[in-house]
Amino acid sequence: MKITTLLAISLGAILTNNFIFAQFLGICPFLGVSKKSDTAIGMGLAVTFVMGLASAITYAVNLLLVALGLEFMQTVAFILVIASLVQFIEMFLKKSMPSLYTALGVYLPLITTNCAVLGVALLNVQNEYNFIESVVYGVTGGLGFLLAIYLFATVRERTEFADYPESFEGFPIALITSGLLALAFMGFSGLQVWPM
Amino acid sequence: MNFGKQFKEGLLTNNPVTVQLLGMCSTLAITTSMANGIGMGLSVTIILTLANIFIALLRKVIPDEVRIACFIVVIAGFVTMVDLSLQAFFPAIAKSLGVFIPLIVVNCIILGRAEAFASKNTVLASAVDGICQGIGYTAVLLVLCFFRELLGAGTLFGVQIMPKSYVPAGILVLPVGGFLCLGALIAAMQWGLKKAEKKNAKKEGEQA
């Protein structure tokens, strides 16, 4: 395995194939938890952590499923693994890092239904990544999510006070904003720093 | 129980996408062609109805503390069934929907309806709710697909509709177009609902 492959995966996950703006994974928390930039960062970090860990564990689970010939149970097995992982992290944080736990609050259990987490597990299998590639893809995908949600939250803090048509209040203006951000991220498409 | 009222709620006043703002990921991602929209809409409607029925049946058995986990397992089971059937009978659609079929598991519409409706209501009412909410979701998908495919590629169901001289606005089938179209659609719905509300308020005022 070459280091350039890993770099290419990371670059793709953060910029060119950003989970939010290019693949539409994790839109719900993206729109829901982006009213303030500091909670957005908390959410982004939590998602990054869970995505990295989930990639590692689902890789192992998938090996087990393939060995048993139960590939069709993938979706069920993955969602169970992710749900229990999130539950476990919640218990762990509550006990050992209560300050982080209170900061994340309700967002932590919500990660279970974040499609970016299940999405990264499924994409890892689909792309036939090995263990290290899977973990790198998970972590950098999460960093891409963090970048997107932070940028969006800072823009959104300003649109609060902007003057736009009444019908666009709430989600429509947020969607238009993210559309424009997606347009900006399109500028990264085709970016290739080194030959694959 | 009122079928007409539930239908109106699902389609307009409590539409899962434009009002409850659930299930955004799939709505934005797959609405690039009519065929995709119909495939996704039907799959979600079927899964939503089956999951609602099943959860309503089990609502007295499932302990409150672990209900979310139970719901997810039920939903994941149905999603797997639909996923495998699509792969077997409609491989083209399964391929173009890709990862978004297994991702129906975490589509918040289904978990949301299970939590908000099916866990508190009878089997029949839950089934009707599933069908109505599913239709509401499909309707939004189709509206978005219609505009994005017609203007973005000049076709409908893959058939050329616009005259040859029309230059497709390719941006609409890109992710950007999804965000912009859904934003405009929700804005239009909010405008319409507000107008209807004002009209009703005026009518009531006159009566009083």
Chai-1 contact restraints between the chains, C-beta under 6 A:
chainA,res_idxA,chainB,res_idxB,connection_type,confidence,min_distance_angstrom,max_distance_angstrom,comment,restraint_id
A,F21,B,P175,contact,1.0,0.0,6.0,A-B,restraint_1
A,A22,B,P175,contact,1.0,0.0,6.0,A-B,restraint_2
A,F24,B,C25,contact,1.0,0.0,6.0,A-B,restraint_3
A,F24,B,L28,contact,1.0,0.0,6.0,A-B,restraint_4
A,F24,B,A29,contact,1.0,0.0,6.0,A-B,restraint_5
A,I27,B,M24,contact,1.0,0.0,6.0,A-B,restraint_6
A,I27,B,C25,contact,1.0,0.0,6.0,A-B,restraint_7
A,C28,B,M24,contact,1.0,0.0,6.0,A-B,restraint_8
A,C28,B,C108,contact,1.0,0.0,6.0,A-B,restraint_9
A,T75,B,A76,contact,1.0,0.0,6.0,A-B,restraint_10
A,T75,B,V79,contact,1.0,0.0,6.0,A-B,restraint_11
A,T75,B,T80,contact,1.0,0.0,6.0,A-B,restraint_12
A,T75,B,P102,contact,1.0,0.0,6.0,A-B,restraint_13
A,T75,B,V105,contact,1.0,0.0,6.0,A-B,restraint_14
A,V76,B,A76,contact,1.0,0.0,6.0,A-B,restraint_15
A,V76,B,T80,contact,1.0,0.0,6.0,A-B,restraint_16
A,I79,B,I72,contact,1.0,0.0,6.0,A-B,restraint_17
A,I79,B,A76,contact,1.0,0.0,6.0,A-B,restraint_18
A,I79,B,V105,contact,1.0,0.0,6.0,A-B,restraint_19
A,A83,B,A69,contact,1.0,0.0,6.0,A-B,restraint_20
A,T113,B,V106,contact,1.0,0.0,6.0,A-B,restraint_21
A,T113,B,C108,contact,1.0,0.0,6.0,A-B,restraint_22
A,C115,B,C25,contact,1.0,0.0,6.0,A-B,restraint_23
A,C115,B,L103,contact,1.0,0.0,6.0,A-B,restraint_24
A,C115,B,V106,contact,1.0,0.0,6.0,A-B,restraint_25
A,L118,B,V106,contact,1.0,0.0,6.0,A-B,restraint_26
A,G119,B,L103,contact,1.0,0.0,6.0,A-B,restraint_27
A,L122,B,V99,contact,1.0,0.0,6.0,A-B,restraint_28
A,L122,B,P102,contact,1.0,0.0,6.0,A-B,restraint_29
A,S167,B,A187,contact,1.0,0.0,6.0,A-B,restraint_30
A,S167,B,Q190,contact,1.0,0.0,6.0,A-B,restraint_31
A,S167,B,W191,contact,1.0,0.0,6.0,A-B,restraint_32
A,F168,B,A187,contact,1.0,0.0,6.0,A-B,restraint_33
A,F171,B,L21,contact,1.0,0.0,6.0,A-B,restraint_34
A,F171,B,I186,contact,1.0,0.0,6.0,A-B,restraint_35
A,P172,B,G183,contact,1.0,0.0,6.0,A-B,restraint_36
A,P172,B,I186,contact,1.0,0.0,6.0,A-B,restraint_37
A,P172,B,A187,contact,1.0,0.0,6.0,A-B,restraint_38
A,L175,B,F179,contact,1.0,0.0,6.0,A-B,restraint_39
A,L175,B,L182,contact,1.0,0.0,6.0,A-B,restraint_40
A,L175,B,G183,contact,1.0,0.0,6.0,A-B,restraint_41
A,I176,B,G183,contact,1.0,0.0,6.0,A-B,restraint_42
A,S178,B,F179,contact,1.0,0.0,6.0,A-B,restraint_43
A,G179,B,V176,contact,1.0,0.0,6.0,A-B,restraint_44
A,G179,B,F179,contact,1.0,0.0,6.0,A-B,restraint_45
A,G179,B,L180,contact,1.0,0.0,6.0,A-B,restraint_46
A,A182,B,P175,contact,1.0,0.0,6.0,A-B,restraint_47
A,A182,B,V176,contact,1.0,0.0,6.0,A-B,restraint_48
A,A182,B,F179,contact,1.0,0.0,6.0,A-B,restraint_49
A,L183,B,V176,contact,1.0,0.0,6.0,A-B,restraint_50
